[in-house]
Amino acid sequence: MFVCGHERPEGSARPSCSRRGSLALMQSIKRAAKEAGLHDVRVQKSGCLDFCEFGTTAVIYPEGIWYTLDGQDAVAALVQHLQHGTGAEHLQMNMDE
């Protein structure tokens, strides 16, 4: 799982995931995954994933499922996806908007 950690300068025309707290969320997901016993999963910071307009962005591979993280409430749902390969549909990014 990759979580966008990109930070744009203050006043930039586009939003920035890091300024929305993405790194704290990444740490929470990483900790929760470890507590769930998911030792074969990696939760990693990435550079810009280029979907900042949709909100704080994450993607899970190999499925290639994109998520908008809506704060700490997203942590349990994303760990469920990492455990079972499903779940968190309500957080999936709608790229057709």
N, C-alpha and C positions, 0 to 999 in steps of 0.2 A: 504494500500500500504506500502510495506517495501522497504527501500532504504539501501543498504549495507553501513555501516559506519566503516567497519573493516580497521585497519591500520597495515600493516606489517612493520617490521624494515627496515631501509635503507639498500639496497643491497640484499634484499631477492630475492630468485629465482623466486617468483611469484609476479605479480603486486598487487596493493592495491587500492581498490575503494576510500578510504578516501584520499589518496594522489592525486587522480584525481579530487578532489573537490566534492565528493558525498554529503557531509553534507551541503554545500552551495546550491547545487541543491535541496536537500530535503527541505531546508528552503524556497526556491523559489516556489516549488510545493505546499508546505503547505500554503504559503501565497496566491498563485493564487487560490487554492481550496477554501479557506475561502472567498476571494473576489468574487468568482463565486457562493457563497451561499451554498457550499457543507458542511453542518454542520453534516451530517450523515456519513462522510468519515474521516478516520484517515490516515495520512501520518506519518510514524514512521521510525526511524532509527533501523536497525537490526545489528546483528553481521554478520559474514562472511556468504554469500550466496553461496560461493564456485564456482562461475563462473567468477572470476575476469579476466580471459584470454579473455573473450568476451567484456570487457570494464566495465564501471561503471554500476553496476547491480541493478535492481529493480524488484519486483514482485507484482502483484495485485491479491488479493484474494477477493472473493471466486473463481474467474475464473482460477487462477493459471497461468496467462499470464506473461511471463518473458520479460523484456526490457533491452536494452542497452541504457543508457542515453548518448546522444552526446552533452552535454553542455546545455546552457540556451535555445537553440532552442527546446529542448525536453519538456519544461515546459508546453506550451499550448497544445501540443498533448496529454500529459498524463492527464491533467485536462479534456480534451475532453473525454478520456476513462473513467475517474472517473465519469463524468456527464452522459454519454450515454452508457457505457459498450462496446463501439467500438472506433475505431480510433487508431492512432499511429502504424498502421501495419508496417510502414517503420522502426520503432524502435524495433520491436519484435526481440528477440534473436533467432538466427538460431543455435540450439543446435546440428544440424547434421554435422556441420563443423568439 
